[in-house]
């Protein structure tokens, strides 16, 4: 199966979109790393005795939820944006043909 190419996008616009996509990905990865480091630091500070196991589980669950939500949101937004761009370029091509 071939993916339709957006022919209505200029080289400059495609370059800008590529930069936006990579920048967004870097921001998400950076945020995920910061959340993971903060969770590891919190677990280290809480300690490992039997009375703190509930707090450790809470910290790790919150960190996992934050990382999952941010990453899923990024990929969801990228998918919606790509779909919208393909749809709009297809309509522009159809209207240009007649």
N, C-alpha and C positions, 0 to 999 in steps of 0.2 A: 504494500500500500504506500503510495506516495503522498507526501504532505503538500498541500497547495501553498505556493509561494505568494507572498504579498508583493504584487508588482507595483502597487501605488505608493510605495515607500521609497523615498530618495535615499541615496547612500549616506547623506548626513543624518537624516532621521534614524536610519538603521543603526548608525554608529552611536547616536545618543541613547537609543533604546538598549543597546548592548552595554553601554557604560552604566546606565541605570540598573540594569539587571545584575551586573557584577557588583556594583556598589551596595545594592540591597542585600545581596547574598553575603558580602563581607560584614555588613552591619549585623545581620542575623547570626552569623557564626561568632562574631565578636561578643554579642550579647549572650549567646549560649555559653561561651567560655567564661565570661564574667559571672554568670549565674552558677556555673559548676564550681568555679573557684570559691565563690562566696559560700556555697553549700559545704564544700570540703573544709573550709576554714571554720564554719559554724560547728560542724561535727567534731572537728579537732578541739575546739574550745569547750564544747559541751562535755566531752570526756567519754569514757567507755564503760562506766560502771552500770550496774543493773538498773539503777533508778532513773537513769537518763535515756533509756532505750526508747521511751515514748517520744521524747523531744527529738531524738535523732531521726526517728521515722517521720515525724512531722516535717522536719527540715528537708529531708530527702524527697518526700512526697511533693512538697511545695516546689522544690527546685525542678523536679521532673515535670511537673505540671506547667511551670513557666516555660521551660525549654520546649516542650511539646507544643504548647499553644503558639509561641512565637514562630517556631519553624513551620507549623501547619498553616498559620496565617500568611506567612510569606509565600509559600508555594501555592496556596489558594488564590491569593491576589495575583500572582504571576500567571496562573492558568486562566483566570478570568480576563486579565488584560490581553493575553495572547489570543484568546477566543474572540474578544471584541475587535482587536486589530484585524484579525483574519476576516471576520464578518464584514467590517467596514470596507476593507480593501476589495473584497469580493463584490460588494454592492457597487463600489466605484467602478470596477471593471465592467460589470453588467450594464451600468448606465452609460458608460463610454462606448460600449459596443452597439447600443441601440435600444 
